[in-house]
């Protein structure tokens, strides 16, 4: 005896022909349908126990009658609810909350509950009589007083259970809508962070180019050509929500090749990317600010320059990404993580992964010195055994 509204939105699904609905959505709807049937059978069993305890009637016969009536009442009510909702919202815009709703409203629902309860009680009683051989009172049997009592005994539980299901699924619908809103807000925040990061990277590169123009025009020309090719590839990649890890490493190689045109032998680079990790998805430009930070605050202040190492590794169910430089090491201003690039990386990680991801910045403890930036991300579920 259920008639929940089914108010969780699945955009454009309700208006589509049945054959065009996604199989997973169809399977989910079937699962919810049969779950409501099982719950209704359970409510019928509870009512049967209550009747047995109050009247002392035969347990087996009472339980069969009660469960048959409960299940058939649910079946006719639930069967009438969805077509009624489709008819009620037939003029609604596709994808709107009304078009996606399986709730026809209380006026229509009351009619469905009355008709479904009458049919369920009558046919359920006939089915139980066939199963048990016991003929219980029905709407058309006995006095007017008995008929009224039977009608009320069918309608009152049906209305109570219908309202309970309505409240439950309405709450679930509101929770789903809130989750969608939170996800959209997170996506908008992420796009804002990425839109801020791209100009930051570009301005840093142009500032480097301006310096080189004044001291070595031929190298500045070569750097400009490299910059155009680099920006074309990088900006195209940044328009996607993610790209493979090897694509992120390729963009970093391009960027460091661009920086080598200005710094010459003062800049060396090394990359370590295991083949089994190359295809893992990663947000574009996630490591770019760390590499820029290593050059600007680590290697450029050092007369002899140094080396940048970019590594990827797996640690249990985490992906570990590291950017290490052999520069001058951490200053107080660098270690607090307040620089723009580090702040952007931390905010992107928080937006995408929450507390499951982290960024740390520590001094290197070996003889070469420098700084080590480490990002830890959860591995995709498909890669975790």
C-alpha positions in Angstrom: 0.0 0.0 0.0 2.4 2.6 -1.2 2.2 5.6 -3.5 5.4 7.6 -3.0 6.0 10.5 -5.3 9.2 9.3 -6.8 10.3 12.9 -6.8 14.1 12.4 -7.3 14.8 14.1 -10.7 16.3 12.2 -13.6 16.3 14.8 -16.3 14.4 14.1 -19.5 13.9 10.5 -18.6 10.2 10.6 -17.7 9.2 12.2 -21.0 11.2 9.7 -23.1 9.7 6.5 -24.5 10.2 3.5 -22.3 12.6 1.9 -24.8 14.9 5.0 -24.7 15.3 5.1 -21.0 18.8 4.2 -19.8 18.9 0.5 -18.7 20.4 1.4 -15.4 17.6 3.9 -14.7 15.0 1.3 -15.7 16.7 -1.3 -13.4 16.7 1.2 -10.5 13.0 2.0 -11.0 12.2 -1.7 -11.0 14.2 -2.2 -7.9 12.3 0.6 -6.1 9.0 -0.8 -7.3 9.6 -4.3 -5.9 11.1 -2.9 -2.7 7.8 -1.0 -2.1 6.0 -4.3 -2.7 8.1 -6.1 -0.1 7.5 -3.3 2.4 3.8 -3.5 1.8 3.8 -7.2 2.4 5.7 -6.5 5.6 3.0 -4.0 6.7 0.4 -6.6 5.8 2.1 -9.1 8.1 2.2 -6.5 10.9 -1.5 -5.8 10.5 -2.2 -9.6 10.5 -0.2 -10.0 13.7 -2.2 -7.2 15.3 -5.5 -8.6 14.2 -4.5 -12.1 15.5 -3.5 -10.7 18.9 -6.7 -8.6 19.3 -9.3 -11.1 18.0 -7.7 -14.5 18.5 -8.4 -15.5 14.9 -6.4 -18.4 13.3 -2.9 -17.1 12.7 -2.3 -18.7 9.3 -5.6 -17.6 7.8 -5.4 -14.1 9.2 -1.8 -13.6 7.9 -2.6 -14.9 4.4 -5.7 -12.6 4.1 -3.9 -9.6 5.5 -0.8 -10.0 3.3 -2.8 -10.7 0.1 -5.0 -7.6 0.7 -2.0 -5.4 1.5 0.1 -6.4 -1.5 -2.8 -6.1 -3.9 -3.8 -2.7 -2.5 -0.2 -1.5 -3.0 -0.1 -3.0 -6.5 -3.2 -1.1 -7.7 -2.3 2.1 -5.9 1.3 2.1 -7.2 0.1 1.0 -10.7 -2.3 3.9 -10.9 0.0 6.6 -9.5 2.6 6.8 -12.3 0.1 7.0 -15.2 -1.9 9.6 -13.3 1.3 11.6 -12.7 2.1 11.4 -16.5 -1.4 12.6 -17.3 -1.3 15.4 -14.7 2.1 16.7 -16.0 1.6 15.9 -19.7 2.0 19.6 -20.6 5.1 20.2 -18.5 8.4 21.2 -20.1 10.7 18.2 -20.6 13.4 18.1 -17.9 11.4 20.2 -15.4 10.6 19.0 -11.9 7.0 18.4 -12.9 7.9 16.4 -16.0 10.2 14.2 -13.9 7.8 13.7 -11.0 5.8 10.5 -10.4 3.5 12.2 -7.9 0.1 13.3 -9.3 -0.9 15.5 -6.3 -3.1 14.7 -3.4 -6.6 15.2 -5.2 -5.8 12.5 -7.8 -3.9 10.5 -5.3 -6.9 10.2 -3.0 -9.0 8.9 -5.8 -6.3 6.3 -6.7 -6.1 5.3 -3.0 -9.8 4.8 -2.7 -10.1 2.8 -6.0 -6.9 0.8 -5.4 -8.0 0.0 -1.8 -11.4 -1.3 -2.9 -9.9 -3.4 -5.7 -7.1 -4.6 -3.5 -9.4 -5.6 -0.7 -11.8 -7.4 -3.0 -9.3 -9.3 -5.2 -7.0 -9.8 -2.2 -9.8 -11.4 -0.3 -10.7 -13.6 -3.2 -7.0 -14.7 -3.6 -6.7 -15.5 0.1 -10.0 -17.4 0.1 -8.6 -19.5 -2.8 -5.4 -20.2 -0.9 -6.9 -20.9 2.5 -10.5 -22.1 1.7 -11.8 -19.6 4.3 -14.4 -17.0 3.2 -13.8 -13.8 5.0 -16.3 -10.9 5.1 -16.2 -8.6 2.1 -17.7 -5.3 0.9 -20.7 -7.1 -0.6 -21.2 -9.5 2.2 -22.8 -8.7 5.6 -24.6 -5.6 6.9 -24.0 -1.9 6.1 -22.1 -1.5 9.3 -19.7 -4.3 8.4 -19.2 -2.8 4.9 -18.4 0.7 6.4 -16.0 -0.9 8.9 -14.2 -2.8 6.1 -13.9 0.3 3.9 -12.4 2.2 6.8 -10.1 -0.6 7.7 -8.8 -0.6 4.1 -8.6 3.1 3.5 -7.1 4.3 6.8 -3.9 2.1 6.6 -3.6 2.9 2.9 -3.7 6.7 3.5 -1.3 6.5 6.4 1.2 4.4 4.5 0.8 6.5 1.4 1.5 9.7 3.4 4.5 7.9 5.0 6.0 7.0 1.6 5.2 10.4 0.3 7.1 12.1 3.1 10.1 9.7 2.8 10.5 10.2 -0.9 9.9 13.9 -0.7 12.8 14.1 1.8 14.9 12.0 -0.5 14.1 14.3 -3.4 15.1 17.4 -1.5 18.3 15.7 -0.4 19.1 14.8 -4.0 18.4 18.3 -5.2 20.7 19.7 -2.4 23.4 17.3 -3.6 23.0 18.4 -7.2 23.2 22.1 -6.1 26.4 21.4 -4.0 28.0 19.6 -7.0 27.1 22.4 -9.3 28.6 24.9 -6.9 31.8 22.9 -6.6 32.0 22.7 -10.4 31.6 26.4 -10.7 34.2 27.0 -8.0 36.6 24.7 -9.9 36.0 26.5 -13.2 36.7 29.8 -11.4 40.0 28.5 -10.0 41.1 27.1 -13.4 40.2 30.4 -15.1 42.4 32.2 -12.5 45.2 29.8 -12.9 45.6 30.0 -16.7 46.3 33.8 -16.9 48.6 33.5 -13.9 50.7 30.9 -15.7 50.6 33.0 -18.9 51.6 36.3 -17.2 54.6 34.5 -15.5 55.8 33.2 -18.8 55.4 36.6 -20.6 57.3 38.3 -17.8 60.2 35.8 -18.4 60.0 36.5 -22.1 60.2 40.2 -21.6 63.4 39.8 -19.6 64.9 37.7 -22.4 64.0 40.2 -25.1 66.2 42.8 -23.5 69.3 40.5 -23.1 69.1 38.0 -26.0 66.6 38.8 -28.9 67.3 35.6 -30.9 66.6 33.3 -27.9 63.6 35.5 -27.2 62.3 34.8 -30.7 62.8 31.0 -30.2 61.1 31.3 -26.8 58.1 33.1 -28.4 57.7 30.3 -31.0 57.8 27.7 -28.2 55.4 29.7 -26.1 52.8 29.8 -28.9 52.9 26.0 -29.4 52.9 25.4 -25.6 49.9 27.7 -25.0 47.9 26.1 -27.8 48.3 22.6 -26.4 47.9 23.7 -22.7 44.8 25.9 -23.2 43.1 23.1 -25.2 43.8 20.6 -22.5 42.6 22.9 -19.7 39.1 23.0 -21.2 38.6 19.4 -20.1 37.7 18.3 -16.6 40.6 15.8 -16.7 43.2 14.3 -18.9 45.6 11.4 -18.6 48.6 11.7 -16.3 51.0 11.3 -19.2 49.4 14.3 -20.9 50.1 16.4 -17.8 53.7 15.2 -17.9 53.9 16.1 -21.6 52.7 19.7 -20.8 55.3 20.0 -18.1 58.0 18.9 -20.4 56.9 21.5 -22.9 56.9 24.2 -20.2 60.4 23.2 -18.9 61.7 23.2 -22.5 60.4 26.8 -22.8 62.1 27.8 -19.6 65.4 26.2 -20.7 65.4 28.6 -23.6 65.8 31.4 -21.0 67.8 29.7 -18.3 70.0 27.6 -20.5 72.2 25.1 -18.6 71.0 26.4 -15.3 67.9 24.3 -15.6 67.8 20.5 -15.9 64.7 18.3 -15.6 63.9 14.7 -14.9 60.6 12.8 -15.2 59.6 9.5 -13.7 56.2 8.1 -14.8 55.5 4.3 -14.5 53.6 2.9 -17.5 50.8 1.6 -15.3 50.0 5.1 -14.1 50.2 6.9 -17.4 46.5 6.6 -18.2 45.1 7.7 -14.8 42.9 10.8 -15.0 44.2 14.0 -13.5 42.8 17.6 -13.4 44.7 19.7 -16.1 47.4 22.0 -14.9 47.4 20.6 -11.4 51.2 20.2 -11.3 52.0 23.3 -13.3 51.9 25.8 -10.4 54.3 23.6 -8.4 56.8 23.5 -11.3 56.5 27.3 -11.7 57.0 27.7 -7.9 60.1 25.6 -8.0 61.6 27.7 -10.8 60.7 31.1 -9.5 61.4 30.6 -5.8 63.9 27.7 -5.9 66.1 27.8 -9.0 66.1 31.4 -10.2 67.5 32.8 -7.0 70.4 30.2 -7.2 73.3 31.3 -9.3 74.1 27.8 -10.6 70.4 26.9 -11.1 69.6 23.3 -10.5 67.3 20.4 -11.3 63.5 19.8 -11.3 62.3 16.3 -10.8 58.6 15.3 -11.4 57.6 11.9 -10.2 54.5 9.8 -10.0 54.0 6.7 -7.8 51.4 4.5 -6.3 51.1 4.1 -2.5 48.4 1.6 -1.6 45.1 3.3 -2.8 46.7 6.7 -3.4 48.4 8.4 -6.3 51.5 10.3 -5.1 52.8 13.1 -7.3 56.0 14.9 -6.4 57.8 18.0 -7.7 61.3 18.4 -6.3 63.9 21.1 -7.0 67.5 21.5 -5.9 67.1 25.2 -5.5 67.7 27.6 -2.5 65.1 25.8 -0.3 62.1 27.1 1.5 61.8 30.6 2.8 59.3 31.6 5.5 57.0 33.1 2.8 57.1 29.9 0.7 56.6 27.4 3.5 53.3 28.9 4.6 51.6 28.1 1.3 50.2 31.6 0.8 51.5 32.1 -2.7 48.9 32.2 -5.4 49.9 28.9 -7.2 50.0 26.9 -4.0 46.7 28.3 -2.8 45.1 27.4 -6.1 46.3 23.9 -6.0 45.0 23.4 -2.4 41.6 24.9 -3.3 41.3 22.7 -6.4 42.2 19.6 -4.4 39.7 20.5 -1.7 37.0 21.1 -4.3 37.6 17.9 -6.2 38.5 15.5 -3.5 37.7 17.0 -0.1 39.8 15.7 2.8 40.9 12.7 0.7 43.6 14.8 -1.1 46.5 16.8 0.3 49.5 19.0 -0.6 52.6 19.3 1.4 55.7 21.4 1.0 58.8 20.4 2.9 62.6 21.0 2.6 64.7 18.2 1.1 66.9 16.5 3.6 69.7 15.4 1.3 73.0 17.1 0.3 71.4 18.7 -2.8 68.9 20.6 -0.7 65.9 22.3 -2.3 62.2 21.8 -1.8 59.8 18.8 -2.2 56.1 19.3 -3.0 53.9 16.2 -2.6 50.3 15.8 -3.7 48.3 12.8 -2.6 45.1 11.8 -4.4 42.7 8.9 -4.1 43.1 6.4 -6.9 40.0 5.8 -9.1 37.9 3.0 -7.7 38.5 0.8 -10.8 42.2 0.7 -10.2 42.0 -0.2 -6.5 42.0 -4.0 -6.0 
